[in-house]
Amino acid sequence: MKFTVRKVEMKPELNTNMMQERYDFAKRYLKFKGWKITVVIDEKWFTEQKNSTKRIELPKGHISKTPLKCFGPKSKDGGPAQLTKVMYLAAISCKGKIGNYQLKFEERTRETKSGNVVKAGVDSKFLLPFWKKIAAASSKTLVLKEGDEMFLQMDRASCHFTKLTEEELKKVGFTVIKQPPRSPDFNMLDAFLFPTLERECEKKGAVAREEIVATVRSVWAKVTAEECKKAHKRILRNMERAIDLKGGNFTTKAGDFSEL
């Protein structure tokens, strides 16, 4: 039918304040001496039918008489269904991988002020027990000296910065490094591990929950300490680039552990 399929590339849009925060972060942490005792965390979710990042372009000069339709999963009543999410919390460091935890939140609910019961999702209360697990696993991977504090780098998701989370992180021994907004290039998980997971799921056609879980386990098992070290070095180069651009937009293409 002479359609052209083109990949849609997404870039985080940055305003002046965000650029300044990126610049300040890169200047402060480019030569940070605590990276060897720092853990980087982030959440990653997959759906059983991932939305496509491709668009279809009609042949030049062609005018469609009927609108193109997109077909997604349907609910029992024929309307669009809520896609099932498979979500993980991953932790990694320049010394090696720390932990990868599946977040089974589907049945969680909470009561609103008006008395309605709604889905709770992943909030600070749900994440509470994971901080202790990550701290315990980190102490086994990181080489800590007496009196060393551990650092935890994470993005600005609302569940990461509540009073409850802050108290628990302090209790388990973490000092928080707050990642600047829209800066996946400063995070080893966003820039390297997660793109690898997405590529593997796409390559294997993993769309069902069991297939996604199996693929994530397979990729995680293959992550080595050497790859983590290389990923960290690439992040530092990203920071150097951000300094050159005065905090400018993310221009380094998302990588893959196999490309380090």
Number of C-alpha atoms within 10 A of each C-alpha: 5 8 11 10 11 11 10 10 8 7 12 12 12 17 10 10 11 18 23 17 17 26 22 16 20 24 16 11 14 16 10 10 9 12 19 16 21 23 27 22 22 19 20 17 14 22 17 17 15 15 10 8 10 11 12 11 12 14 11 8 6 8 9 8 6 6 7 8 6 5 7 14 12 12 11 7 7 8 10 12 12 11 16 15 18 20 19 18 17 21 25 28 26 23 22 19 23 22 17 17 14 15 19 14 16 13 8 12 12 12 11 10 7 6 8 8 11 11 12 16 15 16 15 18 12 15 16 17 11 14 18 17 14 22 21 14 15 24 13 10 18 19 11 14 8 5 6 11 14 21 20 24 22 20 22 13 13 9 17 20 16 13 11 14 18 15 13 15 20 12 12 15 17 21 16 18 16 14 19 20 16 18 21 19 24 25 24 26 24 19 23 26 24 23 16 22 22 19 12 17 20 14 9 11 12 22 16 14 16 11 15 24 18 13 20 20 13 13 16 17 10 10 16 13 16 12 22 23 17 16 25 22 15 21 20 19 17 21 24 17 19 25 20 11 14 16 25 19 20 21 13 14 11 15 19 18 20 10 10 13
